Amino acid sequence: MSNSLSLAKRPNLLAISRQIEHLLTERNLRGMQQVQQQLRPGYILRAARLFNLPAGSTVLIGTGFPVLDTFETDGPVGAIALYQCAQQLQLKPYLVCGNPLFSLLSQHYQCLPLAINQPELSQQQAAQLLQQQQPALVVSIERPGLSAAGIYVNMRGEDISARCGNYDELLNQAACPTLAIGDGGNEIGMGNVHAALASLNITPSITECDELVVADVSNWAAWGIIAMLGVLRGQDLLTNADLAGLLQFLIAHGCIDGVTRQATLTEDGLPMNAGEQLIERLRALTAPYL
């Protein structure tokens, strides 16, 4: 496949983006349709373009939302999918996370560690990581974002700061574009739409980003971006999408559903086939343009 579509096949990119944006929030599980109204249309397209980088470019992908003494499945699945897509595009991706997720993922992927519960070191660590890696893009997917009180709070209103690493500072200090993905309002990036979160039952994050993508499930946003990127490049980048394999891998190594807190093949309480159906709908939507 060529990297650019012929004029005859070139789609209305904004229209495709809007279709994906609505698809990703059609269940409206936690009020993301309301948040979506505050975002400038075409954010999936803009997010995909951020990934359309020269070969060899470094991309940092932060993930990992702590639940109990482990991490939830939503976030790592999408982060790995973006990582694998970046590799397919000859980019140089790194997953950035804290333990226990780092100990697991670093056995299988290129990873960078994030210090847990060391706020006094967060600015220094972020500066060092950015200086060492010189990323072309910094991504956050389903990572807790600091609240106005300077703490991390989960969907149940619990202070989870003791189990969080500060990834916010990487977005705050990055000289390159920053992209954040969330599905509830307490994730990094939601500072972009702070007013829209006022009516939601959540302690919102105030951390901002250059481009925010929202979805009913954060993992799903990753598939949406990959689908849109495929349209930009004229190739099916969802060919190797393996939600079942990724969920099975994570559950087998201790991750749990963030909503039910059970070790099941689910994402935010939704059965795996909901995510698989979404991927198939994305493929059907974008197939005519590949």
N, C-alpha and C positions, 0 to 999 in steps of 0.2 A: 504493500500500500504506500502511496505517496503521502508526504507530510502535509499536503495541502489539497483541498478538494477542487475539482474543476468548477468553472463558473456555472456550468449546467447543473451540477449537483449541489452547489453551495446552498446550505439552508439559511433560514432566518435564525441566526444564532440567538438573538434575544428571545424570540418566541420559544425556541427549544429550551432555553434556560428557564423561562417562566413556567413552562410545563413541568420541568423537573422540580422547580421550587415548590409548586403547588402539590406535586405528587409526594414530596418529602414531608409535607405537613398536613396531609389530608385527614389524618386521624385526630389531630389536635389534642394529643394526650395531655399536654401540660401547658397549653396556651401559646404554642409557638405560632399559630396563625395570627394572633394579636401582635406578636413581636415582628412577624414577617411584614406586616403593614408599615412598620417603621423603617424597613430596609429599602434601599433604592433597588428597583427591579434589575435583574440581571446579575445578581451576586454569585450564582453558580457559575456563570460564564466568566466573571472576573476572577473567581477562585481558580477555575481551570486554567486560565491564562497565566496565573502566578506559577503554576507547575510547568508551563511550557517554556522550559529553560534550556540553555545550551548544555550539551553533554558534559558531564564532569562537575556540574554545579552541585554544591552541598545543600541538602535540605535537612533541617532538624524537625522532628515530629515528636512532640511531647504528648504523653498520654498517661492514664492511670488515675482512677478515682477510687480512693480507699473505701472499703466496706468491711466492717468488723475488722478482722486482722489480715484481710487480703484485699483484692481489688475486684471491681466488677467487670463483666464481659463487655459491656458497652464502652467503647473507647479503644481498647487494645485491638479488637477485630478490625475496626476502621483504620487504625494506625498502621497495622501490618499490611492491610490492603493498599494503602497509600505508599507504603515503603516498597512493596513489590512492584507497584505501578511505576514508581520512580526508578527502580532498578531497570525495568523494562525500557524506560526512556533514556537509559545510560546516565542517569543522575547518580549522586552519591548521598543516599539517605542514611540518617541515624535516628534510632528511636531513643528518646530521652525520658527517663522515668526513675522512680525511686524503688527501694526494696519494699516488699518482696518481689514485685513485678520485674525489676531489673535483673535479679538473679535468675529468673526464668528466661526472659527474652534474650539476655546476653549470650545464652548458650546456642542461640539459633540465628540471631541477627546482630548487625553492628549497632551497639548501644552506647549511650553515654549516661553515667549515673547522676542522679539528682539527690542532694543531701536532704534527709528527712528532719523536719522540726529543728532547723538551724537558721532562723530568720536573720540572725546577725551576720551570717555568711552569704545570704542570698544575692546581694548586689555584687559582691566580689566573685562569687562562683559564676554568675551570669556573665560578667565581664570577661572572665577567663575563658569560658566556653565559646563565647562569640569571637574573641580574639584568636583562639586556637583554630576554630573551624571555619571562620569567615563564610557563614552561610549566605546563600542567595535567597533563601526563604525560611521563615520560622513558622511552624504550624503547631497549633494546640487543638487536640480533639478530646473532648470530655475530660478536661482537667479542672479541678476546683480552682475558682478564682477568688482572690481576696475580697472580703466584704468591706463596707465603709468602716467597720470596727477593727479592721486589720486582722481578721481571723478567717478561717475556712469553715463553712457551714454546709451540711448535707441537706437533702430534701426533707429530712425529719426534724430539722432545726437543731441538730447536734453539732457541737464544736468538734471538728475533726482535725484541728491544726496540728496536733501531736503526731499525726500519721501522714502529714502532707509535706511535700517539698515545694519550694517556691519556684514555679516555672514562669510566673507572672513577669519576673524581672527580665527574662530573656526577650519577651515581647516588648517590654518597656524600653530596653536598651538597644534593641536590634536596629542596625542601620539599613537593613534590607526590609522588604515587605513582610508583614505578619498576617497570618490567616488563623482564625479561630472557629471552632465548631462546638455547638452546644445544643441541648434540648430541654433545658429546664429554667435557666436564669441564674444559676449559681456557678456557672462555668466561666473560665477565662474568655474574654471577648464581649461578655454581656454588658460591660460598661458602655458599649456603643448605643445601647437601647434602654438605658436606665429608666427613663420615664415610662416606657411600655411595660416594665416589670412591676410597677407599683401595685397593680391589682392582683398579682399572682401571689399565691401562698408560698413564698420563698424568700430567703435572705439573699438578695442579689449580689452578684459580683460587680465590682466597679472597674475591673481591669479591661482596658480597651485594646483594640487591634485595628489593623488597616482594613481588613475584610472579614465580616462575620457571616457564617452560614448556620442556619437553624434547621432542625429536623425533628420529627417525632422521636427518633432514636439517632443518637449521634453517629453510630456506625453507618446508618443509611446515608448520611450526608457524604461520607467518603465514597460510597458507590455512585452517588449522584455526580460528584466532581469527576470521578474517573470516567463515567459515561460521557460527560460533557467534554472532557479532554480528548476522548476518542473521536468525537465529532470534529474538534479542532484539528486533529492530526490525521483524520481519515483512516483510522484503524480501530479494530474492536479490542479495546483494552479491558473489557469485562470477560474475555474468553476464559481466563483462568480463575474467575471468581469462585471461591470455595468457602462459603460461609460455614457449611457443616464441618469442614475440616478444621477451620480456625476455632470454632466454638468447642469442638471436641478436644482440641489441643489445650485450650485454656482451662476448660473444666477439669480435664485430667490432671492438671497441675495446680489446682487450688482456687481458681477464680470462680466467682459466684454471680448470680443475677443481682443487679443492684437494687431492684425493686422488691423481689421476693426473698432475697438473701439465701437462695437455694442453689445448689450445684446442679443446675439443669441446663439443657441446650435451649436457652431462651435469651432474649435481649430485652431488658426493661420490662419483664413480665410477659412479653409477647413470644409465641411459639416460633421456632426457627423457620417454619415454612412462611411466616409473614415476611421475614427478611428475604427469603429466597424468591418469593413472589414479587417483591419490590425489584430485585435485581433483574428478573425476567421482564418486568414492565419497562425498566430502563433500557434493556437491550432492544425490546420491540420498538420503543420510542426513537432510539438513535440508529437502529439498523439501516434505515433507508439512506443515511448520510455517510455510511462507511464504505 
